[in-house]
Amino acid sequence: MTKINFGTEINRRNSGSLKWDDADLLYSAKDVLPLWVADTDFPPPAAVLEALQARVAHGVFGYPSPRFLGFEALSEWLKQRHGWETKPEWMVNSPGVCTALAVAVQTLTNPGDKVIIQPPVYPPFFSSVLQNGRTVLENPLIAENGHYRMDFEDLARKASDAKMLILCSPHNPVGRVWGAAELKKLAEIAVTHNLIILSDEIHGDLVYSGHRHIPLASLNPEIESLTLTCVAPSKTFNTAGLYTSAVVIPDKGLRQKFYEAISTLSITKSTVFGSVAMEAAYKHGGPWLDELLPFLAANAAYLAERFSKETPKIEIALPEGTFLAWLDCRELGLGDQALADFFGKEARVGLNNGATFGAQGSGFMRLNFGCTRATLKEAVDRIVGAYRARGF
Ligand SMILES: Cc1ncc(COP(=O)(O)O)c(C=O)c1O
């Protein structure tokens, strides 16, 4: 196998990048090194670039067929990588997972209905519920020495009063890859209470050695019929700017409702480039991903080692999945705004403020280590410098 060099620096400044080009504005500082929004700094697999280049060379970009390129390849990928048997006809295209979350909440719940989420969690889980006039019911994760688990007793109580649960699997930001026993327990509660599950599995391919991502819907036919699973090539292969994802909905009734809603809004479509990239990624991207994962795991280990030696008041637990590290900064004794300013203005490193992931994230920061080692080293050097200057 040819070794892929994830160390090659590609200058993303002035490329219209949200992560790089908006960082200074966002953090009100100069020359901020961005490790925030969840895209990586790597180009996708060569096969994806070649497929896109061939599509550009073709030169005609009329409407793509609704028989979406890529669903066959996705179905095969889910079977090979995750042991989940699906059918391409179960899949509905959505420009992104956030779009799918919002449409599903709008369509499958009624105004005032309660939707359970498990904070600290990806901020659009809150907004997709609240902006649609539904009520958030929090089932907070329980943290024990940096390791998070679900509170099933609380969940069982709240499930009887709710219509839907939005699951983050693997979990952003805490990095948990939910195990079979946990998912079975959750499924049992959902089936008992007829709770629709919106399972956001966008990080499902980014799982480290010793852990395995289990698609919730693959557990048994009962939970399969209640679950809409959101998947995308965007985190795995770094194609977020191509706006192409899929919602896998085995239950015909749920699928029809979802499809009608998303097509009423005329957003079932993708771009010719999005579907070409999706197909190439799922067909040919496996070996590339197998090289990316140890590279990312080594980045996480590097972070953990440097923080434990050089900034002992910032604690980090190694994530089981995702390229996101959840930093416990509570020992620094700063309020949320002061903490954000410390990283953004003093260290000049752009991280996500933990408080945006819910009240449980207060005192935490999220760091995206999907970057070259040189960028990561520079970021840690800056953080260590600011930490020492403060005398923490
Ligand atoms: C859990 C989770 N869901 C969804 C998204 C965004 O998905 P999309 O860009 O497809 O809307 C992200 C991006 O960070 C994420 O972490």
The ligand as an SDF file (V2000), in Angstrom:
LIG
                    3D

 16 16  0  0  0  0  0  0  0  0999 V2000
  -22.6240   15.3580   15.0640 C   0  0  0  0  0  0  0  0  0  0  0  0
  -22.6320   16.2240   13.8470 C   0  0  0  0  0  0  0  0  0  0  0  0
  -23.7040   16.2440   13.0530 N   0  0  0  0  0  0  0  0  0  0  0  0
  -23.7650   17.0120   11.9470 C   0  0  0  0  0  0  0  0  0  0  0  0
  -22.6990   17.8140   11.5870 C   0  0  0  0  0  0  0  0  0  0  0  0
  -22.8040   18.7000   10.3820 C   0  0  0  0  0  0  0  0  0  0  0  0
  -23.2470   17.9930    9.3170 O   0  0  0  0  0  0  0  0  0  0  0  0
  -23.5620   18.7270    7.9300 P   0  0  0  0  0  0  0  0  0  0  0  0
  -22.3830   19.5390    7.5700 O   0  0  0  0  0  0  0  0  0  0  0  0
  -23.7640   17.5550    7.0170 O   0  0  0  0  0  0  0  0  0  0  0  0
  -24.7970   19.5130    8.1350 O   0  0  0  0  0  0  0  0  0  0  0  0
  -21.5570   17.8270   12.3870 C   0  0  0  0  0  0  0  0  0  0  0  0
  -20.4420   18.7060   12.0360 C   0  0  0  0  0  0  0  0  0  0  0  0
  -19.5940   18.9820   12.8150 O   0  0  0  0  0  0  0  0  0  0  0  0
  -21.5220   17.0050   13.5350 C   0  0  0  0  0  0  0  0  0  0  0  0
  -20.4490   16.9730   14.3300 O   0  0  0  0  0  0  0  0  0  0  0  0
  1  2  1  0
  2  3  1  0
  2 15  2  0
  3  4  2  0
  4  5  1  0
  5  6  1  0
  5 12  2  0
  6  7  1  0
  7  8  1  0
  8  9  2  0
  8 10  1  0
  8 11  1  0
 12 13  1  0
 12 15  1  0
 13 14  2  0
 15 16  1  0
M  END
$$$$
